[in-house]
Amino acid sequence: EIERAMRIDPFCSDLLFETQGLCFYLLNQFESAIGSFKKMQIETRTSLFYQASCYKELGDTDKAKNFLNLGMTESGYTIEKFVSTQYFQDEQLSFALNSSLSAI
């Protein structure tokens, strides 16, 4: 549905790119997730934290640290506070996100 929305409106809002990035993240397609987040004109707190996790999962710890520090600085959130704002039906997803970010 996201891709269809992007075809209908090629000048779509960053919200679609962020949502697409989150979908790719949940599918463990980290490079694709980063690609979607990079299309955003203005990075959000959410995109920064998820990019940090993506880069960590891809083994690029320098970029992971940079995005995590930027996310924490821009939002004023700790890792725990950010993860608490992510509402997953499956608690394992929250645990995995927290573990990924905490390992950076």
C-alpha positions in Angstrom: 0.0 0.0 0.0 2.9 2.3 0.8 4.4 1.8 -2.6 1.1 2.4 -4.3 0.7 5.6 -2.4 4.1 6.7 -3.5 3.3 6.0 -7.2 0.1 8.0 -6.9 1.9 10.9 -5.3 5.7 10.9 -6.1 6.0 14.0 -3.9 4.7 12.2 -0.9 5.3 13.3 2.7 8.2 12.0 4.8 5.6 10.0 6.8 5.4 7.5 4.0 9.2 7.1 3.7 9.4 6.7 7.5 6.6 4.1 7.5 8.2 2.2 4.7 11.5 2.3 6.6 9.8 0.9 9.6 8.2 -1.9 7.6 11.6 -2.8 6.1 13.1 -2.8 9.6 10.5 -5.2 10.9 11.3 -7.5 7.9 15.0 -7.4 8.8 15.7 -5.6 5.5 18.1 -3.1 7.1 19.7 -1.7 4.0 16.3 -1.1 2.4 15.1 0.6 5.7 18.1 2.9 5.6 17.4 3.7 2.0 13.8 4.7 2.9 14.9 6.8 5.9 17.5 8.6 3.7 14.7 9.8 1.3 13.2 11.8 4.2 13.7 15.5 3.9 13.6 16.0 7.7 14.8 13.2 9.9 12.6 12.5 12.9 13.4 11.1 16.3 12.0 7.7 15.1 14.0 7.6 11.9 17.2 8.5 13.8 16.8 5.7 16.4 15.8 3.1 13.8 18.7 4.0 11.5 21.0 3.5 14.5 19.6 0.1 15.0 19.8 -0.7 11.3 23.5 0.3 11.1 24.2 -1.7 14.2 22.6 -4.8 12.7 24.7 -4.3 9.5 27.9 -4.1 11.6 28.6 -0.4 11.0 29.1 0.7 14.6 30.5 4.2 13.8 27.3 5.2 11.9 25.2 3.4 14.5 26.8 5.5 17.3 26.4 8.7 15.3 22.7 8.2 14.6 22.1 7.0 18.2 23.8 10.1 19.6 22.0 12.4 17.2 18.6 10.8 18.1 19.2 11.1 21.8 20.5 14.6 21.5 17.7 15.8 19.2 14.9 14.2 21.2 16.3 14.3 24.8 15.2 10.6 25.0 17.2 7.8 26.5 17.1 4.5 24.7 14.6 3.2 27.2 12.3 6.2 26.8 12.4 5.9 23.0 11.6 2.2 23.0 8.7 2.8 25.4 7.1 5.1 22.7 7.1 2.2 20.2 3.9 0.2 20.6 4.4 -3.3 19.3 1.9 -6.0 19.8 4.7 -8.5 20.1 6.8 -7.6 23.2 9.7 -9.4 21.6 10.0 -6.6 19.1 10.4 -4.0 21.8 13.0 -6.2 23.5 14.9 -6.7 20.3 14.9 -3.0 19.5 16.1 -2.2 23.0 18.8 -4.8 22.9 20.0 -3.6 19.5 20.2 0.1 20.6 21.7 -0.8 24.0 24.5 -2.8 22.3 25.8 0.2 20.3 
